[in-house]
């Protein structure tokens, strides 16, 4: 589905359900995604469930961007923040050794690498 096709679907959803409800659903979807991530930290996560929740969040965030007309601003901020992250990684690599992660995170990293 193209960006324009998704935008048309979002417009229909907003027209049918209203902006306030769609914003509420966005908050609910973020909470469900958070719950799935917590399951991974506890050691019983499921990648299929996580993928579903991440997709729900992305869909709802696109609707939030549509509602507020902030597509371009979000794209600019995303690029700026990824560049900032890259700079921090480069700076951190030069300045110190990486911190030691708790064992359960190392195990997760190995399992899903």
C-alpha positions in Angstrom: 0.0 0.0 0.0 1.4 3.4 -0.9 1.7 6.4 1.4 -1.2 8.1 -0.3 -3.4 5.0 0.0 -2.6 4.8 3.7 -3.5 8.5 4.1 -6.9 7.9 2.5 -7.6 5.1 4.9 -6.5 7.3 7.8 -8.8 10.1 6.6 -11.7 7.6 6.6 -10.9 6.3 10.0 -10.7 9.9 11.4 -13.9 10.9 9.7 -15.7 7.8 11.1 -14.3 7.6 14.6 -13.1 11.2 15.3 -9.7 12.6 16.1 -10.1 12.3 19.9 -10.9 8.6 19.7 -8.0 7.9 17.3 -5.6 9.8 19.6 -6.9 7.6 22.5 -6.3 4.5 20.5 -2.8 5.7 19.7 -2.1 5.9 23.4 -3.6 2.5 24.0 -1.5 0.9 21.2 1.7 2.4 22.7 0.8 0.9 26.0 0.3 -2.5 24.5 3.7 -2.3 22.7 5.3 -1.3 26.0 3.7 -4.4 27.6 5.2 -6.6 24.9 8.6 -5.1 25.4 8.4 -5.7 29.1 7.7 -9.4 28.4 11.1 -9.6 26.6 12.9 -8.1 29.6 11.2 -10.7 31.8 12.3 -13.4 29.4 9.0 -14.5 27.9 8.6 -12.3 24.9 7.1 -13.4 21.5 8.4 -11.7 18.3 5.1 -12.2 16.5 3.2 -10.4 19.2 5.9 -7.7 19.3 5.7 -7.2 15.5 1.9 -6.9 15.7 2.1 -4.3 18.4 4.9 -2.3 16.7 2.8 -2.3 13.5 -0.2 -1.0 15.5 1.9 1.8 17.0 3.4 2.8 13.6 -0.1 2.9 12.0 -1.4 5.1 14.9 1.6 7.4 14.8 1.0 7.9 11.1 -2.6 8.9 12.0 -1.3 11.3 14.7 1.1 12.8 12.1 -1.9 13.1 9.7 -4.2 14.7 12.3 -1.6 17.4 13.3 -0.1 17.8 9.8 3.4 17.2 11.0 4.8 14.7 8.5 7.6 16.9 7.3 8.5 18.1 10.8 8.6 14.5 12.1 10.8 13.5 9.1 13.2 16.4 9.9 13.3 15.6 13.6 13.8 11.9 12.9 16.8 12.6 10.6 18.2 15.1 13.1 17.9 12.7 16.0 19.4 9.7 14.1 22.4 11.9 13.2 22.7 12.9 16.8 22.6 9.3 17.9 25.3 8.4 15.4 27.5 11.3 16.7 27.0 10.1 20.3 27.9 6.5 19.4 31.1 7.7 17.7 32.0 10.0 20.6 31.2 7.3 23.1 33.3 4.7 21.3 36.3 7.0 21.4 35.9 8.0 25.1 35.1 4.8 27.0 34.4 1.1 26.9 30.7 0.0 26.7 28.9 -0.5 29.9 28.2 -4.0 31.1 24.6 -5.1 30.4 22.7 -7.2 32.8 22.9 -10.9 32.0 19.3 -11.2 30.9 19.8 -8.5 28.3 22.9 -10.3 27.0 20.9 -13.5 26.7 18.1 -11.7 24.8 20.7 -10.1 22.5 22.2 -13.5 21.7 18.8 -15.1 21.2 17.4 -12.5 18.8 20.6 -11.6 17.0 
